[in-house]
Amino acid sequence: MPISSASDGRSVTFLLRQPRQTQGFREALRLTPSGVSPFETTVDEGEDSFDKFMAEELAVPNQPLSLTMLWIPPGRFWMGSPPTEPERDDSEGPMHLLQMQGFFMSQTPITQAQWRQVVRSNERSGERWGRELYTKPSRFQGENSGLFPGEANTDNRPVEQVSWLDAMEFCSRLSQRIGRTYTLPSEAQWEYACRAGTTTPFHFGDMISPELANYVGNHAYADGPTGTYRKQTTPVGLFPANAWGLQDMHGNVWEWCLDEWHESYEGAPSDGQAWVDVAEGEKSKESVKTRLLRGGSWGGDPGRCRSAYRGRSRPDDANDDVGFRVVSLTQGPSLNS
């Protein structure tokens, strides 16, 4: 049954599925002359409401872009990988048990269209934009991409060539305009959400194939299969979702996390917060505080797509295989300092 929206004009489309609990919400991003407007909200009930909503949305032309956030339930999990996992790196240990709070995470990486809707918006009274952002930073658009069957344009591909600093600015603008806290996930939140209760190298099992993710498909993981190397990004949501409905957690683009790089999990937070050191020199022997990347990419080997694999890059680096997704919290960003 629909529930009326809040007095400030904002509302949320809640998505209910089995088990019958709030699975997430969808924010509609409308680009108006003054920017992204507040959105209207309805609440749908029933296990078929999500599919019904999507069918109605796709059937109507010129609908506003939406950002679907899925509920990641609280729980415990072992972060890292066991010594027996193929292609394991020492930085993935020691395995440690974490108690996670629930949070919302975007179903897919932020797309090129979603990026433009937020970045094109003009600063309003009471808002404060920070660094300048390009509206079309991605390499894989226009003449630089080969469209896949059924793909009219690259709007639904992940935005890339955005730095950690760019991603944080996007989160800041979105938070100010919507009135809800958005940020990058902590590394623990990312791995917990990716695994969705699994303990295997990938959320779909022990092996990976190009039918399940976008990576350098002519390379094999362990004794697994090989296949197509697409050599570019693919539209988000093209591959199977994990048990919590998240898509593109393996491959396509690396995803920025809040954390600074540490050589191992010795001394890591036990509550899922981002691991960020305040004082210079505390983090590691590095002279630059690099940030965490997770998930692998279209241009990486399959072993780097594993749930536990940890990448890193400078916060001002922007590469054509790096994007991000967002989380929404009930309070402020989870930072351990």
N, C-alpha and C positions, 0 to 999 in steps of 0.2 A: 504494500500500500504506500503511495507517495507520501512523503513527509515534507512539510513546507520548509522553505529556505530560511536562513538566518536573516535578522533585521537589516544587516549591512549589505544584503543583496547577494552574498555568496552562498553557495550550496554545493553539495557533493552528491555524486551518483555512487551509491554504495552497491557493491557487487556481492551478492550472496550465492554461495555454492555449498555443496556437501563437504565437510559437515556444516550445518547451518550456523554460520557465524559470519561476521563482517569480513569479507575477503579483501576489500580495498576500496578505492575511490578513484574517480576520473575527474580531472580538472580540464575544463574547456578553455582553450587559449584563443581569444578573439583579438585580432589586430584591428583597432579602430584608429581614427585620426590622432587620438591622444595616446594610443598604445594598446596594451593588452587589457581588456576590460575585465571587471569582475564577472564571474560566471554564474549561471543558474544551476540549481541542483534539484535532482529528484532522487528518491530512494526506491530501488527495485528489490523485490523479494522473490524467492523461488530459485531453484537450481537452473532454470532455463533463462533467467532474466539477463544474464550477461550476453548470451548468444542473441537474444531478442533485441537487446539494446544495440549491439554491433550491427545486426541486420538492418535495423531502422536507420542507424547513423550512416551506414554506407550507401543506403538507398536514396538518401536525400543529398542532392548536390550542394556544394558551397557550405557544408557544415563546418563549424569551427574545429580547429585542430584540438586534439585532446592529449592529455598526459595521464596514462593509467598507472596508478600506484597500487601495488599488491601488499597485503598484510603478511609480514614474516613473523610467525608466532614465537613467543619466548621458549627457551629450552637450553639444553646443555649439548656441547659437542666437543670432540677432540680436534683441535686445530693443528695443522701440519700434516706431514706424511710419515709413514713407517719406513724404517731403513730398507725394507724389502721392495718398496715401490720402484718400478723401472724408471730410470732417468731422474731419480730423486736428487735434490741438491741439499747440501748441508744447511743452508739457510732456512730450510723447511722444518727444522727441528730446534729443540726437542718438542715432541708432541705435548700439548698441554690442554687440560680440560677447562672450558670456559662456560660461564653461566650467562646466557644472553637474554636481554630484554627484547620485547617485541618492537617492531618498527615497520614502516612502509618503505617499499623500494619500487622504483619505476620498473615496469614489466620488461622494458627493452632499454638499450642505450638511447640517449637523447638523439633524435633524428635531425637531419638538416632542416626540415620544415619547422620542427619545434624550436630549434635554435634561432631561426630567423624571426619567428613570431615574438620571441622574448627580446632578442637583441635589437630589433627594429623599433621597439617601443620607446617613446620619449619619456624623459624624466619628468615626473609630476611633483607637485608641491608636497613636501614631506618625505620625498624619496631622494636617495643620493646614489647615483651611479659612480662607479670607481673607474677602473681602467677601460680604455677604448676596446671595443670588440668589433671584429669584421663580421658582416652579415653572411658572407659566403666564404668561409675559410677552407672548406673541404677540397681536397684534390680530386676526388672521384665524383665529379659532376660535369655536365656538359660534354665537351669533346674529350675530356680525360677519362670517360667511362664508357664501357660497352654495356648497353642496357640488356637486361635479361628478359626472357619471354614474359609478356604481360606487364612489363615495367615501362610506364610512360615517361617517367623522369626519375631523378635520384632523391626526391623529397623524403622517401621512407628509408633511405640508407642512414647509417649512423653519421653524425657530424664527426669530422676528424680534423687534424691539424689544429687542435686546440690545446693549449698548455694547461697545466694545473692551475695557474693563476687565472686563465680565461674561464675554466670550469667553475672556479670559486666565485668569480664575478657573475657568471650566469646564475648560480645558486642565490647570490645576494639579490640580484634584480628580481628573480622569480619570487623569493621570499617577501620582498618589500611589496611587490604588486599584488600577490595573492593573499598575504597576511597569514601565512603558515610557514614554519621553518623548513627550508630545504637546504641540504648540504651534500657533500660527497660521503659515501659510506666509509666507515673505518675498515681497515683490512680484515678484522675479525668479522664484522657484519657482512662483508662481501663473501668471504669463504663460507660462513654459516649459511647465507642465503643460496649460494651456488650449490652447496652439497644437498640442501633440503633433506637432511636426514640420512644421506648416503655416506659410505666410508671408502668407496672405490675411487680410483684416480679421476673419473669423470662422473657427473651425476647420472649418466645413462649406463655406467658400468665400467668394466676394466679396459675396454678398448674404445677407440674413436675411429670414425670413418668420415670421408667427405660428404656422405649423405646425412651426417649428424651435426656438422659444424663446418665453418669456413676457415681453412688454414692451408698450409702448403701440402696439398693432398697427395702429391706424388712422393711424399716421405711417410714412412710407417712409424707407428708407436709400438714398441716391443714387437710382438709377432702379428700385429694387426694388419688390416688391409690398406692398400693405397688406392688412389683414384684421381679425381679432377683437382687441379690447382687453378683456381679461378683468377688469381693475380689482381684482385680488387675486392672492395667491400661488396656485401650483398644486402638487400633490403632486410630490415630487422624483422624478426618473427618468422623467418623462412624455415627455421629448423625446430625440432621438437622442444617443448618446454620441459622444465624440471617439475618435480612434484608440487612445488608451490606456484607454478604458473609462470616463472621467469624464463625469458628466452635470450639467446645469444650470450649466455654466460661463458661459453667456451668458444674462442675464436672470434672472427670478424674484426673487432678492434679491442686493443688493450683498454682497460678502464682505470682511471685515476682513483686512488683512495686518499683519505686524509693523512695517513701516517707518514712519518719520516722513515727512511730505511734504517734497519738494524741488521747486523750480520747474522743474528739468530734470534730465537725467541727467549733466550735467557733474560729474565727480568721483565718480560712482557706483561701488560695488564691482564688480569684474570676475569674482567667483567665485560670485555668486548669494546671498550673505549679505544679511541685512536691513540697510538703511541707517539707522543710528541714531546720532545725535550725542550725546555726553556733556554737553558744556558748553552752557549756555544761550546763545543767540544765534548758534551755529554753523550751525544748520539752515537758516535762511532769515530773511527780514525779519519773519516772523510772530511775534507775541507768544505764541501758543499753539502747541505742537507737535502739529499735527493728524496723524492717522494715515491710511494709505492704504486706499482701497476699490477693489475691482475687480469687473468682470463685468456691471454694469448691473442693472436690476431691473424688476419688473412695472409700476412707475410711471414708467419712464424711456423716453426716445426710443431708437430702435434704434442710432443712432450711438454711444451710450454703452455699448452691449453689446459693442463691438469688443474684440478680444483686447488691444489696446494702450491702450485708454482708461483714464485714471487719475482716480479720484475721491478725495475726502478728507472727513474729518469729525473733530470733537473726540472724544477718547477716551472722554468721558463721555456722548456723545450716544447715544440709543437711538431708532431710527425704525422704522416698520412696513415699510420696504423694505430693511432691513439685517440680514443674518445672518452666517454664517461656516462654513468647513469647517476641518478640522485636518490637520496633517501629523505623521508619526511619524519620528523620526530615530534613528540608531544611537548618537549622542552627544547632547549638550545642544542647546538651541535655537541656530540659526545667527544670531548677532548680530554686526554689524560696529560696533565702538565705538572 
